Amino acid sequence: MIREAILTTLNADNSVHIAPMGVREIDNQILIAPFKPSTTLDNIKCNGQAVVNLTDDVRIFAGCLTGHYDWPTVPASVITGQRLENTLSHLELEVRKFDDDKHRPKFFCEIRHQKIHRPFMGFNRAQAAVLELAILVSRLPMLPQEKIDTEIKYLEIALEKTAGKDEIEAWGWLMDRISEYRLQQAASENMV
Ligand SMILES: Cc1cc2nc3c(=O)[nH]c(=O)nc-3n(C[C@H](O)[C@H](O)[C@H](O)COP(=O)(O)O)c2cc1C
């Protein structure tokens, strides 16, 4: 099973890089598989460490794809890294094996430390809808416009019925990004 998480890694200047990424647990290890190119990939390759943050704040998923990066972090407990301050739980990882690949290398990581900070309050359909829209936004150049419009129409049902203010804000950032992307596409087509 893949869990959608927020990875925090350290850049060369020790600033924190925050990115959404799917992670898998295999035989007590965590598998991280970033597509090339990726800052997360470069950072983990460089220092062999990462933090997996499991959060229900979907603004962070949407924010990382739309230029809202200002999420508070605090030092990790046993590795040299940072975790999200308001995460539900986090896992501190150290790489044990690296399988390189032209497109999608794999890091197999030992869980050095894990902690639960707040309870999981249950599933919410609008949060799932924001995650799905975030995935679509991360693939905008690869997907036909009609597919995106059809999916938005369906996902909007859950948003309208079940969202709180964080989900509505996150959804708005993603919809703005789609509009900007389409304007840029139209402008570049007009220039040809
Ligand atoms: C829910 C979600 C899951 C994602 N999972 C992955 C993943 O497993 N691998 C990956 O390379 N990108 C994934 N992405 C896309 C990255 O977050 C995005 O491309 C980001 O820019 C990562 O690149 P970076 O490390 O350079 O920041 C995911 C995006 C979302 C919204």
Ligand as a Chemical Component Dictionary entry (heavy atoms), coordinates in Angstrom:
data_LIG
# 
_chem_comp.id                   LIG 
_chem_comp.type                 NON-POLYMER 
_chem_comp.pdbx_formal_charge   0 
_chem_comp.three_letter_code    LIG 
# 
loop_
_chem_comp_atom.comp_id 
_chem_comp_atom.atom_id 
_chem_comp_atom.alt_atom_id 
_chem_comp_atom.type_symbol 
_chem_comp_atom.charge 
_chem_comp_atom.model_Cartn_x 
_chem_comp_atom.model_Cartn_y 
_chem_comp_atom.model_Cartn_z 
_chem_comp_atom.pdbx_ordinal 
LIG C1  C1  C 0 -0.078 13.132 -3.284 1  
LIG C2  C2  C 0 1.177  13.265 -4.096 2  
LIG C3  C3  C 0 2.059  12.186 -4.180 3  
LIG C4  C4  C 0 3.249  12.291 -4.921 4  
LIG N1  N1  N 0 4.121  11.218 -4.977 5  
LIG C5  C5  C 0 5.281  11.340 -5.652 6  
LIG C6  C6  C 0 6.227  10.270 -5.681 7  
LIG O1  O1  O 0 6.029  9.206  -5.081 8  
LIG N2  N2  N 0 7.368  10.447 -6.403 9  
LIG C7  C7  C 0 7.621  11.631 -7.045 10 
LIG O2  O2  O 0 8.677  11.767 -7.670 11 
LIG N3  N3  N 0 6.746  12.642 -7.049 12 
LIG C8  C8  C 0 5.592  12.539 -6.367 13 
LIG N4  N4  N 0 4.692  13.583 -6.364 14 
LIG C9  C9  C 0 5.020  14.816 -7.085 15 
LIG C10 C10 C 0 6.025  15.625 -6.296 16 
LIG O3  O3  O 0 5.535  16.048 -5.052 17 
LIG C11 C11 C 0 6.444  16.876 -7.061 18 
LIG O4  O4  O 0 6.821  16.551 -8.342 19 
LIG C12 C12 C 0 7.571  17.561 -6.355 20 
LIG O5  O5  O 0 7.971  18.628 -7.111 21 
LIG C13 C13 C 0 8.748  16.635 -6.054 22 
LIG O6  O6  O 0 9.895  17.125 -6.557 23 
LIG P1  P1  P 0 10.996 17.799 -5.626 24 
LIG O7  O7  O 0 11.599 16.709 -4.797 25 
LIG O8  O8  O 0 11.934 18.375 -6.632 26 
LIG O9  O9  O 0 10.298 18.856 -4.801 27 
LIG C14 C14 C 0 3.524  13.495 -5.624 28 
LIG C15 C15 C 0 2.619  14.569 -5.544 29 
LIG C16 C16 C 0 1.465  14.454 -4.795 30 
LIG C17 C17 C 0 0.519  15.626 -4.721 31 
# 
loop_
_chem_comp_bond.comp_id 
_chem_comp_bond.atom_id_1 
_chem_comp_bond.atom_id_2 
_chem_comp_bond.value_order 
_chem_comp_bond.pdbx_ordinal 
LIG C1  C2  SING 1  
LIG C2  C3  SING 2  
LIG C2  C16 DOUB 3  
LIG C3  C4  DOUB 4  
LIG C4  N1  SING 5  
LIG C4  C14 SING 6  
LIG N1  C5  DOUB 7  
LIG C5  C6  SING 8  
LIG C5  C8  SING 9  
LIG C6  O1  DOUB 10 
LIG C6  N2  SING 11 
LIG N2  C7  SING 12 
LIG C7  O2  DOUB 13 
LIG C7  N3  SING 14 
LIG N3  C8  DOUB 15 
LIG C8  N4  SING 16 
LIG N4  C9  SING 17 
LIG N4  C14 SING 18 
LIG C9  C10 SING 19 
LIG C10 O3  SING 20 
LIG C10 C11 SING 21 
LIG C11 O4  SING 22 
LIG C11 C12 SING 23 
LIG C12 O5  SING 24 
LIG C12 C13 SING 25 
LIG C13 O6  SING 26 
LIG O6  P1  SING 27 
LIG P1  O7  DOUB 28 
LIG P1  O8  SING 29 
LIG P1  O9  SING 30 
LIG C14 C15 DOUB 31 
LIG C15 C16 SING 32 
LIG C16 C17 SING 33 
# 
